Amino acid sequence: MSHPHREIRPFASSPLPRHIAIIMDGNGRWARRRGKPRIFGHRAGAEALRRTAEACAEWGISHLTLYAFSTENWRRPEGEVRALLALLRRYLQESVADLRRRGVRLRFIGDVQRFSPALRKRMEEVAAALGGNRGLQIILALNYGGRDEIVRACRALARLAAAGEIAADDISEELFARHLDTADVPDPDLVIRTAGEMRLSNFLLWQTAYAEYYSSPVCWPDFNRLELAAAIRAFQMRTRKFGGLASPL
Ligand code: FPP
Protein backbone atom coordinates (compact mmCIF):
# COMPACT_ATOMS: atom_id res chain seq x y z
CA MET A 1 0.00 0.00 0.00
CA SER A 2 1.22 3.50 -0.70
CA HIS A 3 1.64 6.05 2.06
CA PRO A 4 -0.56 9.02 1.20
CA HIS A 5 0.68 10.88 4.26
CA ARG A 6 4.32 10.55 3.23
CA GLU A 7 4.58 13.32 0.69
CA ILE A 8 7.42 13.82 -1.78
CA ARG A 9 9.84 16.37 -0.44
CA PRO A 10 13.32 17.59 -1.31
CA PHE A 11 16.12 15.25 -0.17
CA ALA A 12 16.86 15.78 3.50
CA SER A 13 20.51 14.84 3.01
CA SER A 14 21.66 17.70 0.76
CA PRO A 15 21.37 21.46 1.05
CA LEU A 16 18.30 23.19 -0.33
CA PRO A 17 18.61 25.96 -2.88
CA ARG A 18 18.58 29.18 -0.89
CA HIS A 19 16.86 31.16 -3.63
CA ILE A 20 14.47 29.70 -6.23
CA ALA A 21 13.36 31.86 -9.15
CA ILE A 22 10.43 30.79 -11.32
CA ILE A 23 9.28 31.77 -14.81
CA MET A 24 5.60 30.88 -14.63
CA ASP A 25 4.76 29.87 -18.18
CA GLY A 26 1.85 28.11 -19.90
CA ASN A 27 -1.22 29.74 -18.34
CA GLY A 28 -2.63 30.51 -21.79
CA ARG A 29 -1.99 27.01 -23.16
CA TRP A 30 -3.52 25.43 -20.06
CA ALA A 31 -6.69 27.49 -20.55
CA ARG A 32 -6.88 26.89 -24.30
CA ARG A 33 -6.72 23.12 -23.80
CA ARG A 34 -9.82 23.48 -21.65
CA GLY A 35 -11.57 25.71 -24.16
CA LYS A 36 -11.45 28.64 -21.74
CA PRO A 37 -10.21 32.24 -22.07
CA ARG A 38 -6.57 32.97 -21.18
CA ILE A 39 -7.52 34.79 -17.99
CA PHE A 40 -8.95 31.53 -16.68
CA GLY A 41 -5.39 30.18 -16.88
CA HIS A 42 -3.96 33.20 -15.10
CA ARG A 43 -6.49 32.77 -12.32
CA ALA A 44 -5.45 29.14 -11.87
CA GLY A 45 -1.85 30.40 -12.07
CA ALA A 46 -2.42 32.61 -9.05
CA GLU A 47 -3.48 29.48 -7.12
CA ALA A 48 -0.31 27.69 -8.24
CA LEU A 49 1.65 30.68 -6.95
CA ARG A 50 -0.03 30.32 -3.55
CA ARG A 51 0.69 26.57 -3.42
CA THR A 52 4.30 27.04 -4.40
CA ALA A 53 4.94 29.76 -1.85
CA GLU A 54 3.31 27.60 0.82
CA ALA A 55 5.62 24.68 0.08
CA CYS A 56 8.70 26.93 -0.01
CA ALA A 57 7.79 28.48 3.34
CA GLU A 58 7.23 25.04 4.83
CA TRP A 59 10.47 23.53 3.52
CA GLY A 60 12.61 26.43 4.68
CA ILE A 61 13.54 28.00 1.34
CA SER A 62 14.75 31.49 2.06
CA HIS A 63 13.91 33.41 -1.16
CA LEU A 64 11.37 32.78 -3.94
CA THR A 65 11.23 35.11 -6.94
CA LEU A 66 8.26 34.89 -9.31
CA TYR A 67 8.19 36.48 -12.75
CA ALA A 68 4.62 37.82 -12.58
CA PHE A 69 4.69 40.59 -15.20
CA SER A 70 7.47 41.42 -17.64
CA THR A 71 8.29 44.72 -19.32
CA GLU A 72 7.13 42.97 -22.52
CA ASN A 73 3.75 41.90 -21.13
CA TRP A 74 2.27 45.38 -21.82
CA ARG A 75 2.12 44.26 -25.45
CA ARG A 76 -0.70 41.83 -24.64
CA PRO A 77 -4.32 42.82 -25.33
CA GLU A 78 -5.51 45.53 -22.98
CA GLY A 79 -8.13 43.26 -21.42
CA GLU A 80 -5.53 40.65 -20.49
CA VAL A 81 -3.18 43.27 -18.99
CA ARG A 82 -6.04 44.67 -16.96
CA ALA A 83 -7.04 41.20 -15.77
CA LEU A 84 -3.45 40.40 -14.72
CA LEU A 85 -3.21 43.61 -12.71
CA ALA A 86 -6.60 42.88 -11.13
CA LEU A 87 -5.32 39.44 -10.09
CA LEU A 88 -2.27 41.06 -8.53
CA ARG A 89 -4.45 43.54 -6.66
CA ARG A 90 -6.64 40.76 -5.39
CA TYR A 91 -3.66 38.66 -4.35
CA LEU A 92 -2.28 41.60 -2.36
CA GLN A 93 -5.63 42.10 -0.68
CA GLU A 94 -6.51 38.52 0.10
CA SER A 95 -3.17 37.02 1.03
CA VAL A 96 -1.81 39.33 3.71
CA ALA A 97 -3.29 37.49 6.69
CA ASP A 98 -2.18 34.10 5.39
CA LEU A 99 1.32 35.32 4.49
CA ARG A 100 1.68 36.94 7.88
CA ARG A 101 0.74 33.71 9.61
CA ARG A 102 3.28 31.77 7.56
CA GLY A 103 6.08 34.19 8.42
CA VAL A 104 6.43 35.36 4.80
CA ARG A 105 7.92 38.69 3.75
CA LEU A 106 7.11 40.30 0.41
CA ARG A 107 9.27 42.46 -1.83
CA PHE A 108 8.92 43.77 -5.38
CA ILE A 109 11.44 44.14 -8.16
CA GLY A 110 10.94 45.85 -11.52
CA ASP A 111 10.08 49.37 -12.57
CA VAL A 112 6.93 49.81 -10.49
CA GLN A 113 6.66 53.53 -11.39
CA ARG A 114 4.56 52.42 -14.33
CA PHE A 115 1.74 51.19 -12.07
CA SER A 116 -1.07 53.37 -10.70
CA PRO A 117 -0.43 55.25 -7.45
CA ALA A 118 -3.23 53.24 -5.80
CA LEU A 119 -1.64 49.91 -6.70
CA ARG A 120 1.81 51.11 -5.62
CA LYS A 121 0.40 52.27 -2.32
CA ARG A 122 -1.18 48.85 -1.82
CA MET A 123 2.16 47.16 -2.63
CA GLU A 124 3.97 49.33 -0.09
CA GLU A 125 1.35 48.70 2.58
CA VAL A 126 1.48 44.93 2.17
CA ALA A 127 5.28 44.89 2.15
CA ALA A 128 5.29 47.02 5.32
CA ALA A 129 2.67 44.84 7.01
CA LEU A 130 4.87 41.77 6.49
CA GLY A 131 8.15 43.55 7.19
CA GLY A 132 8.57 42.02 10.62
CA ASN A 133 8.46 38.43 9.36
CA ARG A 134 11.60 36.34 9.19
CA GLY A 135 10.57 33.36 7.05
CA LEU A 136 10.38 32.97 3.29
CA GLN A 137 10.90 36.15 1.31
CA ILE A 138 8.67 36.27 -1.78
CA ILE A 139 9.94 38.59 -4.47
CA LEU A 140 7.38 39.49 -7.13
CA ALA A 141 8.89 40.68 -10.40
CA LEU A 142 6.47 43.26 -11.80
CA ASN A 143 7.09 45.32 -14.92
CA TYR A 144 10.42 43.59 -14.66
CA GLY A 145 13.04 43.20 -17.39
CA GLY A 146 16.64 42.19 -16.73
CA ARG A 147 18.05 44.64 -19.27
CA ASP A 148 15.85 47.44 -17.95
CA GLU A 149 17.06 46.72 -14.41
CA ILE A 150 20.72 46.83 -15.53
CA VAL A 151 20.17 50.11 -17.38
CA ARG A 152 18.48 51.65 -14.32
CA ALA A 153 21.44 50.56 -12.15
CA CYS A 154 23.83 52.16 -14.67
CA ARG A 155 21.89 55.41 -14.52
CA ALA A 156 22.01 55.44 -10.71
CA LEU A 157 25.79 54.88 -10.75
CA ALA A 158 26.30 57.50 -13.48
CA ARG A 159 24.42 60.00 -11.33
CA LEU A 160 26.66 59.23 -8.35
CA ALA A 161 29.74 59.62 -10.55
CA ALA A 162 28.48 62.90 -12.02
CA ALA A 163 27.88 64.19 -8.49
CA GLY A 164 31.45 63.26 -7.61
CA GLU A 165 30.34 60.72 -5.01
CA ILE A 166 32.10 57.79 -6.70
CA ALA A 167 34.93 57.43 -9.22
CA ALA A 168 34.61 55.23 -12.30
CA ASP A 169 37.08 52.76 -10.81
CA ASP A 170 34.97 52.40 -7.68
CA ILE A 171 32.43 50.45 -9.74
CA SER A 172 32.91 46.80 -8.87
CA GLU A 173 30.60 43.81 -9.29
CA GLU A 174 29.57 44.25 -5.66
CA LEU A 175 28.78 47.96 -6.02
CA PHE A 176 26.90 47.30 -9.25
CA ALA A 177 24.83 44.53 -7.65
CA ARG A 178 23.93 46.87 -4.80
CA HIS A 179 22.22 49.16 -7.32
CA LEU A 180 20.09 46.43 -8.83
CA ASP A 181 16.51 45.92 -7.60
CA THR A 182 17.73 42.75 -5.90
CA ALA A 183 20.27 44.53 -3.64
CA ASP A 184 20.92 42.31 -0.59
CA VAL A 185 19.11 39.32 -2.11
CA PRO A 186 21.34 36.27 -2.66
CA ASP A 187 21.62 35.22 -6.32
CA PRO A 188 19.15 32.51 -7.38
CA ASP A 189 20.55 28.98 -7.08
CA LEU A 190 17.78 27.40 -9.11
CA VAL A 191 15.71 28.82 -11.98
CA ILE A 192 12.58 26.89 -12.91
CA ARG A 193 10.58 27.51 -16.07
CA THR A 194 7.34 25.67 -16.66
CA ALA A 195 5.51 24.53 -19.83
CA GLY A 196 8.68 22.88 -21.15
CA GLU A 197 10.22 26.16 -22.32
CA MET A 198 13.96 26.73 -22.13
CA ARG A 199 14.44 30.47 -22.42
CA LEU A 200 15.45 33.06 -19.85
CA SER A 201 13.27 35.78 -21.47
CA ASN A 202 15.02 38.76 -19.87
CA PHE A 203 14.65 37.37 -16.34
CA LEU A 204 17.34 38.17 -13.73
CA LEU A 205 20.09 38.36 -16.36
CA TRP A 206 22.81 39.52 -13.98
CA GLN A 207 21.76 37.42 -10.99
CA THR A 208 21.46 34.04 -12.75
CA ALA A 209 25.09 33.94 -13.93
CA TYR A 210 25.69 30.70 -11.98
CA ALA A 211 22.15 29.47 -11.45
CA GLU A 212 21.15 25.89 -12.19
CA TYR A 213 18.36 25.73 -14.74
CA TYR A 214 15.38 23.36 -14.64
CA SER A 215 12.62 23.07 -17.21
CA SER A 216 9.38 21.57 -15.91
CA PRO A 217 7.06 19.99 -18.48
CA VAL A 218 3.81 21.03 -16.77
CA CYS A 219 1.96 24.25 -17.46
CA TRP A 220 2.14 26.69 -14.54
CA PRO A 221 -1.48 26.17 -13.35
CA ASP A 222 -0.63 22.47 -12.84
CA PHE A 223 2.56 23.18 -10.89
CA ASN A 224 2.38 21.76 -7.38
CA ARG A 225 4.59 20.56 -4.52
CA LEU A 226 5.37 17.33 -6.34
CA GLU A 227 6.77 19.23 -9.33
CA LEU A 228 8.60 21.64 -7.05
CA ALA A 229 10.13 18.77 -5.10
CA ALA A 230 11.24 17.16 -8.40
CA ALA A 231 12.95 20.40 -9.45
CA ILE A 232 14.67 20.76 -6.08
CA ARG A 233 15.78 17.14 -6.10
CA ALA A 234 17.25 17.57 -9.60
CA PHE A 235 19.12 20.61 -8.27
CA GLN A 236 20.36 18.65 -5.26
CA MET A 237 21.83 15.97 -7.54
CA ARG A 238 23.89 18.42 -9.58
CA THR A 239 27.48 19.44 -8.88
CA ARG A 240 27.97 23.17 -8.85
CA LYS A 241 31.45 24.34 -9.74
CA PHE A 242 31.20 28.12 -10.22
CA GLY A 243 33.93 27.94 -12.86
CA GLY A 244 36.26 25.94 -10.63
CA LEU A 245 36.65 22.18 -10.22
CA ALA A 246 34.22 19.95 -8.37
CA SER A 247 35.47 19.56 -4.82
CA PRO A 248 36.52 15.96 -4.02
CA LEU A 249 34.29 14.24 -1.49
C1 FPP B 1 2.72 33.11 -18.60
O1 FPP B 1 1.71 32.39 -19.21
C2 FPP B 1 2.27 33.82 -17.41
C3 FPP B 1 2.21 35.18 -17.29
C4 FPP B 1 2.55 36.09 -18.36
C5 FPP B 1 1.75 35.82 -16.05
C6 FPP B 1 2.00 35.14 -14.75
C7 FPP B 1 0.93 35.53 -13.88
C8 FPP B 1 0.29 34.80 -12.96
C9 FPP B 1 0.65 33.43 -12.56
C10 FPP B 1 -0.92 35.40 -12.37
C11 FPP B 1 -0.98 35.86 -11.02
C12 FPP B 1 -0.02 36.84 -10.52
C13 FPP B 1 -0.10 37.28 -9.25
C14 FPP B 1 0.98 38.15 -8.73
C15 FPP B 1 -1.19 36.90 -8.35
P1 FPP B 1 1.31 32.73 -20.71
O2 FPP B 1 0.09 33.55 -20.68
O3 FPP B 1 2.48 33.35 -21.41
O4 FPP B 1 1.03 31.29 -21.25
P2 FPP B 1 1.13 30.77 -22.77
O5 FPP B 1 2.57 30.90 -23.17
O6 FPP B 1 0.68 29.35 -22.67
O7 FPP B 1 0.22 31.64 -23.57
Residues whose N, C-alpha, C, O or C-beta is under 5 A from the ligand:
A	BS01	FPP	M24 D25 G26 N27 G28 R29 W30 H42 G45 A46 Y67 A68 L87 L88 Y91
